[in-house]
Amino acid sequence: MRKTLFLAGMLFIQFDSMAQQKMTPELLWQLGRVGGETLSADGKTVIYGVSRYNLAENKSERNLYAAPIEGGPAKQLTSTPGGESGAQVLANGKIGYSLKGQWWEMNADGSNPVQKTSYDGGMQNIRLSPDGKFILFSKEVKVDKVSGKDFHPDLPKSNAQIYTSLNYRHWDTWEDGNYSHVFYAPYNDGQLGEPVDIMAGQPYDCPQMPSGGAEDFIWAPDGKSIVYVCKKKHGTEYAVSTNTDIYQYDLASKQTTNLSDGMAGYDVAPAFSPDGSRLLWLSMAHDGFEADKNDVIVYDLKSAQIHNATKDWDGTAGGATWSKDGKKIFFLAVIKGTEQLLEISLQAKVELTGAKHIRQVTKGQFDVNGIVGEAGNNLVVSRADMNHAAELFTVNLKTGAMQPVTKENESIYNKLSQSKVEERWVNTTDGKKMLVWVIYPPDFDATKKYPTLLYCQGGPQSAVSQFYSFRWNFQLMAAQGYIVVAPNRRGMPGHGVEWNASISKDWGGQPIRDYLSAIDDVAKEPFVDKSRLGAVGASYGGYSVYMLAGVHEKRFKSFIAHDGLFDLRSWYGTTEELWFANWDIGAYWDKANAKSYEQFNPSNLVASWTSPIMIVQGGIDFRVGIEQGLQAFQAAQLRGIKSKLLYLPEENHWVLSAQNAIVWQREFFGWLKETL
């Protein structure tokens, strides 16, 4: 009996300790990264991909899986080394997919995988036409002369680069004269006919750089035309404009029509209605404003009439897709610090009604961040929250109820003690109410005092919703013993168009006061150690850290800025997407923008810096160039302020290498432990 009690006690302690495990950087990178691909023809199975990282080899591997939508164990479909993607259910019941630049097919159960193409140089974003007679893909083609040897063939060893206009580099890549073009070719069971470049000779990209993908060009349901997204501007004109358009290429006539002609801003993400009679896309009204209100546009292909489905709705849309019957449109939107699924009901005559016919389908403390497909009365979506990486769920379209489909990370999360995530509303200095997320350590004890981090979001007009980041991970921060304060400050979507847009030309004004309002409000709590406050952030969040370092009046004991804008004048002179800089800041030689370059320029406030600061800078970040981090570190060092520079020579605005990410997180928490 005593032995039984002893064993039972030991098991209790064992399970209790498992439940109390906390997130670490290494554990975070063990999580599978789930992405939905498509549904089976009968709508009973979802096909999805899972990426897993091997830290020792510093690389990832992605495989395809299938899971029954109504519940049940998942089956791994692929295991060939590489990254399978672009899964497509074919008319013969097989599954087609891309791997290492070629088209593959396998049986529905994953058996008998066969490489069908051997296209020289490889293809990207591959898909078969609905009737299987053509293959669609993108690849880079040489259009412009850029290199020294392009201009001087007798000097083949020259590595010179010669430019006569802007857009000479973008994101993390120098312009080399190559452009991504859309191709199609006759296809017969792996045999390709002569490919046709539908953008032949044009110095434009599709998919859009730097992060466009297969969503930028699609087949019409009848397979007779291709619709694609392109910004047909070049050089300096490209660098100052967001005016992408929606083009339709007819295979028979080889003619291209601009469907969004006259629409000035971003027009992206086209999708055909099931019967092929209508096309939807997302559209912004103003050229140069990359964070403008995103509306859902419906285009009738027969009448060429355009309807704005969200004109009277005070929000910004994303991820729009048609219902199977074509009577509704589903889309995603940030609403009060969460991302939710909404639907638009359409009238029979394609006329669109006002905002009262937009219905929010889901509600809860989570993000619905992707739509996979419709299955009966359910929609399969991707969902995440601050304690859980993305998994696939079903949504009941009548009730909004959600049920998990995949559980790739369940074994890890079952052993983790979760953080409490609290919604808090704070009064701002101009009399508004601001949502602030407060994330507590998993073993939070209100009788103790905790060091607290103010998280400053980038963008600047991106949301602090229930996202799950693999770098700026709130679960990981809280697990190290920190309370995290994440405000929905001015400039974020989800609180109306005016709130979202108000940050432009006011970077160092009300948004910075919003940050101080948030930390001051939370710091009133007895469990917050006011002597151990820190501020951290990247991009505009890094800018915010630099600004706060000069105006915080000794609130913060430590700072961390990643790829932040330190000196606006030199930033304007080196960043690549000038449309963003022009809209939000403006040129430094224009006196109308003097306030931004004088009052809102962090480099002008260095004399007021007093607290330790760690600076992180990517070496191939062309959005916020290397000079920004180096200037900030040099200023701190010359002022005698305790400081550290973490330089990542081969990382861009993000940290993509697994081992670099672990270094980043170890240095991040090491700095906080040392200074906070």
Steps between C-alpha positions, in 0.01 A plus 500: 500500500782742595678408177181575299458838670868579440469419128178699471670795669799477268269492198317806631827687542611389153179614329496820704854585394410424138204738526729768641752489214563847357568614148866539402656621172605144416153361571340776295702392196387138545142599419358394165389791283163409351367646174179398324523398134165379362202268557430164339238488223237361738579765763567240768878538525733796533848489351754713682872554537717488812845658514743380766843641574819305562714727718816292456477522122356855509230421246134406474307216339136528384273203438137460398239336722131411478250512786126418509302818559256332737788383721745214507871432462701681233700314236838614369488503119854600400848438632728590207773743612405856405194715553175381342241773440225615265288186541221462246233228483487383138203374298641145502499498882875542535674783683738724311761712674825692457837371619844637416368701208318211330145364486430174682192281532405229749201291594255649748646287780855625429615186323694489171639857488630572150693798366308595186711785359869566449486864396844656459564758773189403693160665545336687785135523612392211274134411432310304236205653319153377609484265201859383552606601146735785598753567772543846654817617674737789558872534447758777473607635161774749411358829372731787598874553486644567846838334551831625371532197272150570360626834372861394439510138378878516466524530882330175613657505848362842589252503793399863447132599512373800303169679565328803353182499711364398838381161612857383466445271799193361677454337842824294504594473132683727257335549162678280245284554193297182553122511543253234604259428211191284461515209254260234379565196283301211353516204736448129435579266789836659577582609145524878455444682174670829416453742796341840433620804699187714538717795613771460236755781496332695781714629791234408757457229760227248566480377773552836666829557675607436766237266644239419233423140415263271314204716605623766252401303187209261455313298237146592401265207578460427126878494449476754216665794675750589771452784748808648659613785727770737380632849563590605148735776602875506473795670667431809713132489403480152656673608821245774578176320407276224636281491188473130421226390262304187412568375147321232297691318226294311239672183375326500161556864401815550711354839596531653850231717661544719809188425706580755772600784268457834678518353851795677657631286788575136572274254314592145604380146583262425208256210532237375253145417602423128458314557172774728364266794439645726769837583646578640842817670616623718785548867421644812663387839371813715533825465310795497741304406815592137566288476818185654352156349563482174304162456329350190341430574132269287285539525121238367259692367198207529258393856581843623624317654798693549826335482842661584834363247749648666811470869411282584801677271747748661743778247475765351274462160336736214416497139379176524298352194327167390351249260648440189291160625384634846413242671720743608771855621544704398803782725617728566796532821698666625817234599754601642838830317533391170344468377141160356415303339217224709343257445213334725243156404366450585133170579329392286205570774243859544614400829663677534831324622808636719778694417813192349666549197275846435640485248783774403744503118508758431773566666834763422758850562632681358196602585144339337198793560267423294189216337305560156346161405355130432548365159600123475539390733778859554611798702393850366566724777632833558670485626858760613756517683830776634725540158662470281189658491155266469201293184458205424272142523628149468360260791540127436503377771264168537682617510860869590476589199718850365436648152525867400458598298194877481547691457824860500379634669815263355759766278660715803574224733615353237731822522701506880512351724764312768306520874543194697597417759232292791627310763303540842662359838393711807572420870480727687258622858536244622243203338671474179297472140615788274394512122510811360669586132515670398826673160500594351837766242593353147510558473878378854570453589866331836564675530835840523330659774291603436139725674248281627218562551127326753279474339156512749210350367177644565155319573179427768605144412398498130581287346771580380849248221483509144634790412269762239581847611394806275494721792598296767681322229693301621800464149643879467501551844657247433774652156566828671592321682782394825328162666481453620142297812418396514131293809413273548199640851465404750233562370148374143544210342311200362684378824656364682197659660196570832675695335784698296246592797279576757770864396551614631161715815540462463880746219576650659808181664624182334623621140439793556739266661755276192460793276593571703812131497595498120475809436712399763756157344542625143541785617728239612754441134584674383820649197323696717252853590608519864387875497544534223238318619189637432150394596146561277197403503133598468134467718189258781596509327839879552498442863407259522794768360733749764379237773550404373845868491599502877455163591658422232761603714801672207674206260473703227326807327632589320173429511126528263200459635144508269198540648149357826628501837325752711690563796270214587266708709265750224419220243504307692234818514295557122503165317534358341184118522507476878475121498478490405867758761602324770299156429644598460865796740533562695179823626346740674740558791261131594508443751781147365546659190656727686743311370805579138413869569448540724804257400778440139395857404408658271764856606412414850623423362847822309570613762751212386723589129487586356841399132507685195362403404145555194282489557123436224245568557130466281193778535246278464191204696631435756226169618651685633807860512388806396695597862570200534735617239752866598471425868561292420807767270648775751430300782661436290813866400526627857458254617764634240741170313520513126563416352161534191284483446123369169365588505131352233270687540168284264292158584645254749350224687687415165660707218651445192282788269593410264785837526674509878461152512650618301804798737537257792473280363777787405729654846461158664545432330831864517606493877459179533698637280778814712513338843486147458634 
